[in-house]
């Protein structure tokens, strides 16, 4: 049998804040519940890092009860309560109808009970309510039984749930991988039938789901479900042009876990090894998600660098160190190792490079120059392109450890000018 969610399993800080909110809500005759991911994770033996709460109090009354709040979506009953260093999302019990934009309900009616509220939730595992003051559990949709059987089941009609919010099929895939839950046949069939709704979902929301997939182990299970249910192309228009199919999913499985956002996106959205010379589709897919500048720079550099690494099987020390300075170096190694595993090729070269990088101190990656431009000027070399050529050549000699002192560098310069 599944364990019950218990307050004693929450972190002390979250438990303290949940009880404080519940006590304040109780002071005006209502009852607040923890619901959603936190209760689900408690049942699964995971550690929640945040909590969401719900009660019958409308946003105005919640804001009147607490000194610091932020209305996140008052029309939908959601207010962030800021208390004791924690941000808790409180949502008023509600029922919803109509979803013209495949995300937000056209009409919201505030309710008075858990039984009303539960009907709008996506999966039964997210419809378990915990009273912070009494440890009472309400489970109207039998989410505990589904978790016990490791099943992922929609609340009510799964096609209706997926039509209400077109992102939910991606959430299904994320929960399947990250939580080890198996979508029921009916749930998976509904996701497949409603897959095209993902075309209407914002890129930012898709990115958030992908990021969540790569933050936990099981990313390849997530992308496997996305492929089986036909979610990849609607979620990432143009994805089919990359090709790869099951081979690409094997590369995702070849990543260390958890993969992390940059590594995961580099493999999922990048070219296959034989196509590294053509980055146009991969770059367009990556930037369509509106990733951060850091992520874009890192991943795109990793793809270019991976091509360089594959093309040079016996690089000098200077070449290797310059590779290590690149923003995409670690991601390039992860990409290369993952595809090597997928294709049954050796990966020791990439492991050796990673170990070498870990063994080098910062001043070995970026050593102080033995000579500067002023030294060249004193040799009578006029400023211009030759300055850069000579300084780079000097650095190459230094990185290859043929020059170690200023005197040796000056002697080298005398021989070459």
N, C-alpha and C positions, 0 to 999 in steps of 0.2 A: 504493500500500500504506500501511496505517496505520503510524504510528511505534510503536516499542516503548516501554514505560515504562522509564525509566532513573533511577537514583538521582541522577545529576547534575542532573536537572531539578527535583528537590525543593528547597525552600528549605534553606539551610545548617543552620538550627536543626532542622527536621524530619528532615533526613537524618542529622544527628548523633545525635538521639534514637533514630531507627529502628535505626541501626547499634549503638548502645549496648544496646538491648533485645535485638537479634538475637545480639550477642556473649554477653550474659549467658545467654540461652537455650541457645546453642551450648555453653556451658561445662558444661552438664549433659547434653549429648548429643542435644539436640533442634534443631529448625530453625524459626525464626520467619519469617513472610511478611507483607508488606504486601498488603492485599486490600480490595476494595470501591471506594468512591468515589475514593480517591486514585489508584489505578492507572488507573482509567477516565479520570480527568481528565488524567493525564499523557499518555495515549494521544491525547486530544483536544487537547492543547496548552494546557490550562487549568492554573491554578496551585492546587494543593491547599493548604488552610489547616489541615488536620488529617489524621491518618492512623489507620487501624484495622489491627490486626495479629492474626495467628492462628498457633497452633502446637499441638502435641500435648500440651503441658503442661497439667495440670488447674489449677483456681483455687488450690488449696492450694500447689502448687509455684511458681506465679507469685508469690503473695504472700510465699513464703519467699525468693524471689530478689531482691525489690525492697523497699527501705526504706519507701516511701510508696505505698500502694495503696488503692483503694476498691472493695469488692465491689459491682458494679452489679446483677448477677443471677447469683449463684453457681450456682444450680440449672441455669442455662442456659450456664454456663461463662464468664461475662463479668466481667472485672476491669479497672478503670481504673488504669493505671500512671502515677504522677506523677513525672516525671523532667525535670530541667533546664528547669523552667518550662513544660513541655508535658504535656498529658493525653492519653494514648494508650489507646484501648480495645482490650484483648486478649481474644480469645475462643478457647476451646479448640475444636479440630476436633470436630465433632459431627454426628450424624444425628438427625433429629427425626421423630416420628410423632404423629398425632392432633392436631387443633386445634379443640377444642370451643368455645373462645371466639373463634374466627376471628382470633386474634392470637398466642397462646403455644402451643407444642407441649405435648401431654399427657405425652409421654415424650421424654427426651433421653438419648442415649448418646454418651459421649465417644469420639472416634475417633483414629486415628493418622496419617491421611494427607490430603493435599489432595483426592484423588479421593473420599474419603468426605465431606469437608466441603462440596464444591462442590454436592452434590445438594440442599442446603437453601437455596441462594441464589436470589434472585428472578430477575434478568436476567443474561444471559450477559456483558453489559458490566461487571457487578459481580462477576464470577467469574474475574478475572484476578489471579494471585498473583505478587508480585515479591520476590525474596530481597534484602534490603538489603546483604548482604555480598558477593554474587557477581553481582548484576544478572540472575540467572537468572529467566526468566519461565515460569510454568506456566499453561496456557490450556486446561484440559480440555474446556470447552464452546465453544471457538472464538469467544470474545468479541472477539478482535482482528479476525477476519474480519467479524463483524457490525458492529463500529465502522467498519471500512473501508468498508462498504457503507451506513453511517449507518442501520442497522436496529436496532430495539429488539425483542429476542427473549427470551422466558422460558426459564429452565432447565427442561428437561423439559416436562411437560404444563402449559400455561398455566392451565387451569382449576383444576388441583390447586394451583398456586402461589397463585392468587387466593383459593382457599378457605382455604389455610393462614393467610394474613394478608389480611383483607378490605380493608386500606388500600392494597394493592399496585396496584389499578387507578388510584388517585390518583397514586401514584408513577409509574406508566406515563405519565400525562398530564404530570406535572411534568418527567420526563426528555425527553419528546417536545418540549416547548417550550423548556426551559432548556438542553438539550444538542443540540437540532436532530436528534433521532433519530426515525425513522418507525416506529411500531409495525407489525409484520407483520399481515396480515389475520387470522391465527390468534390473535395476541395481542390485537388489538382485539376480535375476536368473543368471546374468553373474558372480557375485561373487561366487555363488554356483558352477557354471560350471568350473570356473578357480581356485577353492580352492586348488587343489593339487599343484599349482605353489608355494604355500607358503613353500613347502619342500625345495625349492632352496634358500630361503631367509635366510640371516645370523641371528644367534641368537641375536646379538646385536641390529639389526633393529626391530626384534620382541619385544624385551624387551623395546625398546624406545616407541613403540606403546602402550604396556601394561601400561607402566609408565604414558603415556599421558592420558590413559583411567582413571586411578585411581587418577589423579590430579584434575579431575573435577567431579561434580555430574553426575550421569547417568551411572555409571560403569556397573550396572546390565543390562541396555539397551544395552550397548556395547557387553557384554558377551552373552546376549540373541540373538543378531544378529549373533554373531560368531557361536553359537550353531545351529541356524536355517539354516545358510548357510554352515554348515559343515567345518568351518575354524579352530576349536580348535585342532583337531588331526594333520592336516598338519602343523599348526603353532607350535604345541607343541607335537612332536612325543612321544608317550607313554601316552598322556593325557587320552586316553580311558580306560587305566588300572585303573585309579582312581575311575571311576564310579561316580554316583551321578546325572548326567544329570541336569534336571530341579531343583532338590533339591539343587544342588550345586549353581545354579544360584540364587535360593531363598536366599541362604546364602550370596552371594555377595550383593544381595539387602538388606540384614540385616545389612550391615556395615554402620556406620555413613558416611556422605558425606561431602566433598570428602574423600574417603577411605584412600588415601596415598599409596605409593608403597608397603611398608612392609605388611600392613594389607590386601591389595588387593591380593598380591601374596600368602600370607599365606592361604587365603580362596580359591582362584582359583586353586592353585596347591597342596594344602595340602590334607591329608586324611580326610574322613568323621569321625565323632566322634567315631563310633564303630570300626574304623580301626587305631586308634592312636598308636597302638603297632607296626604297620608296616609302617615305614617311608621311606623305600628304594625307592619306585617309586617317592614319593613326593620330596625326596632329589635329586634324579637324574634329575627330571624335573627342579627344581629350579636352580641347578648348571649348567644345560645345557644352560641356558640363560646367563651365565657368569655375574651374578650379583656381586655387590661389596662384599668384605669380610664382611663389616658391615651388609649388607642386609642378606647375607647367615647366619651369626652367629645369628642375631636377629630372623629370621623366623624359623630356625631349632630349636633354643632354645624355641621359642614360642610353637611349636608343642609338644616338650617333656614336657614342663611345663603345657600345657593344659591337658595332660594326668594325671599329678600329681594333678592338681586342681580338676579335675573330680573325682579322686579316694579318696579324703580326704574332706568330706563334713563339718567337724568340726575341722579345723586346729587351733593349738595354735597360740598365737600372735607371738612367735618366728618363727614358720614355715611361717606365713604370711609375716613377715618382710623379711625373707630370700628369699621368692618368689619375693618380690618387688625389691630385688637387682639384679635380673636376667636380662640380656639384652633383653629378649623376653617377659617381664612381660606385658607391655601395649599391645603388639600384641596378646599375648595369651588371654587376656581379650576380645579384639576385636573379635578374632576368636570364642571364646566361646559364646559371646553374639550374634554374627551373626548366628551361627548354632542353637542356642536356639530359635531365632526368626523364622528361617526356619522350625524348627521341632515343633513349637508351644509349646515350653517348657518355663518355667520361667527363666528370666535372672537377677532377682534382686540380686542374690548372686554375680554375676560378677560386677554389678553396685555398690554394696556395697563395694567390694574390691577396685574398682577404686576410690571411694570417700575416703576410708580410706587412700589409697596411697597419694591422693591429700592433705589430712589433715596433713600428717607427714612431718616434716622438715628433712633436710639432716642429721642432727646429731641424729635424731631418727631412721633413716634407718641404719646409720653407726655410732653408738655411740662410743665414746672413751672407750677403754677397762678399766675395773676396775682393772684388774691385768695383768701383763706381764709375760713372761717366767722367768725373773729374780726373780720374787716373788716365783715362783715354785721352782727354784733352791735354794733359801734361806730356803725353807722348807725341803731341802734335797732330792728332787725328781730328779733322774738322767735324763739327756736329753734322749729323745727317743719317741716312739709312744704315751706313756702315757701323755706327754706334750700336744699334740694336742687334745687328748680325754678330758683332764681336762679343757683346755682353751675353747673348744667348749661347754662343759657342763656349764662352767661359763657364757659364752655369752648367752646360752639358758636361764639361770636363769635371766640374766640382761634384755634380750629382753622380757621375760615374766613378767618383772617388779617385780620379787620377790627379786632381789638384786638391790639396788640403790646407794650404797656408797662403797668406798674402804674397810671400816671397815667391812661392811656386807660380802663383798666378801672374805676377809681374814678369817672371822669366818667360812664361808662356806667351804673354803679350809681346814681349821683345822679339820673340821668334816669329811671330805672325804679323808683325807690322814693319 
